[in-house]
Amino acid sequence: MKYGLITILLPAALAVFLAPVAAAADSPTAIIGVWVTEQKEPGDPYSHVEVYEQDGNFAGRIVWLNEPLYDEDDPEAGQPVRDRENPDETLRAQPLLGLDLMHGFRFDEGDGKWVDGRIYDPENGKQYRCKLTLKDENSLEVFGYVKVGFVKLGRDTIWKRVTTTSD
């Protein structure tokens, strides 16, 4: 009887706790919106990325920067921050604001994740493979990585959805 009760209660408890995550990832379009990227300093958002659908896949572009202009210590003080680290010299003049940061994500219904995408890191000019996981309605795990054999080496971060409140 004791094992019978656990067998019934454990799946029910898991269903209650996992239902918000499963429901959030049921829709391929659930990641569409604007997300606050990782913070350099606690409470100091770095950028906002708008995730949108494009040709059946998902992509994202920078729509807001905490510091959109170079500071006074920079030789380009007061000018818009540019993609200086881009390996393609012809693209180094493009501003970060409006930059397409990620592309090619497709929704995998089997595991409820967005896979096969690429994400660009403007701080080092490198592009990485990327997988997105909606942890809940307002939390997006972004895992950028390189494949070494069968191993994925990388790092993840959590982006928070930008929500608006009305007064």
Order of alpha helices (4+ residues) and beta strands (2+ residues): alpha-beta-beta-beta-beta-beta-beta-beta-beta-beta-beta
